[in-house]
Amino acid sequence: MLTENREWSRILGLNPKPAWAEVWHLWTVIVPRRSITGRLLTGQVWRRHDGRRWIYKQFTEYNG
């Protein structure tokens, strides 16, 4: 019974996301990756996990 409930929770997406899933962090990319807009990115990028896959955004250096 418990296994069946877990399966329905997984199918319906009721499981909470892990705490790290919504946090952007700097990541150094050696192999090119696709950004949110579909462009190729290399070097340092922002990266986060949406629960299924990694999402990348271009990092622009802050000149304070």
N, C-alpha and C positions, 0 to 999 in steps of 0.2 A: 504494500500500500504506500509506504513512504517513497519507494523508488518511483512509483507512478506519479506521485505528487511532484517530485523533483523534475520529472520529465515534462510535465505540463508547465511548470514554472519556467523551465528552459525554453520551451516552445513559445510561450507567451511573452518572454522577455521580462519576467518579473524579478529576476535576480538582480540585486543591487550591483552597480559597477564598483570595481576596486577604487580606492582613494587615488591611486596614481593615474587612473585612466583619463582624467580631465586636466592633467597638469602639463603645460608646455615646458620643455627643457631643451637646452642647446645640445646639439648633436653634431659631430663631425662626420660628414658623408664622404667616403672614398669612392664608392661605386655610385654613379648618378641615380637619383630617385625622382619620381614624379611628384610635383607639388599638387596642391588643391586644384589649381587651374590647369594642370596637365603638363606644365613646363618641366624640363629637367633641371634639377638642382645639384650642385656640388659644393664642397666646402662646409662651412658651418650653417646649420639650418635649425629651425624650431621643429620639434617633433612631439607628438602626443599619440596616445593609443585611444581609439574610440570604442574599445571592447571587442572589435573584430579585426582591425588592421591599423597600421601606423599611418598617420597623416603628417605631411611635411609642409612647412611654410618657409619662405625665403627669410633669411636673417639679414637685416641691414644694420650695420654697426652704428652705435649711438655715439655721437660726437658731442659730449657734454660741454 
